């Protein structure tokens, strides 16, 4: 086979080297098969070989030159664009896989949505009307006179359980005459209602109705401590509904409503109270002919009023500042009318509740319990005798 020998480049043909040595002879020692044809096409390689040849002749530097030479060769091959490289790096190669929720078959039977608006409404919310503002509930001040009799514990427990169901705030003022009994105090504690146990020190033995002075003692207590709320005289022997106590909170000055009463003969019921057009009192209704001379025909448990009338006369523009009290000098049955005359001037200052005064919310029963035995402390002095022994 004929050999083809490639001549040196003209750029290096006439170049002389130190000690008369050329570049081609020693350089072949570092190339495979003693050939340098793989580097002849690179213009910068002859300069590197010339530098290596100069340093190579120094004996101790031979190893260092080899390392430097191979380092340069490796660096050149490392930066040379050999082979195929895909430089087209797309953004989709680095995106995370799309996660989709499981398909749900939603059906809109009533409406068909054609578009969805994702805009944000930056308009400030309009303030609510004044009627939507939540106001705190008015306090109810329930006044109950009580005395020693056979059904006292039953009446107080029954009324206490009703008041327990009324939304607070509520204060129950229970007034006893002469002395406060431990039995009454124990009943009041067990009801769970906030109460005040008041004592009436007035000697009411000569008075037909001692509850007049007991109510006055409660009114004096309210006036002295300036309790704010709606005052309601609730005798313990009456029957009341929860609707009545909730309706009392709507009263601003004076409110009244009809009361059903059991007649003394126990054979008929009497309706007594206002006749209303909405909340306006336009007249009165009563079946008792002996009471038709009164100014106002309301039962003692058939009205309620704002407590500030007792201790703030300027607010209500009262013409006189005398304390408001029940009068024990008037005939029986007229205490209600004379007391109301001190609170309001006429029906224009009254409010009928509920709407139209169309519901009976409490009953006045007139139960006689004077002859019933009242055991002291509700305890038995000794064991009862056995009437039917156990067989």
Beta strands, then each sheet from edge to edge (+ up, - down):
strand 1: 140-145
strand 2: 170-177
strand 3: 195-200
strand 4: 230-233
strand 5: 239-240
strand 6: 254-256
strand 7: 259-262
strand 8: 269-277
strand 9: 280-285
strand 10: 303-306
strand 11: 351-352
strand 12: 362-364
sheet 1: 3+ 2+ 1+ 4+ 10- 6+ 11+
sheet 2: 5+ 12- 7- 8+ 9-
end
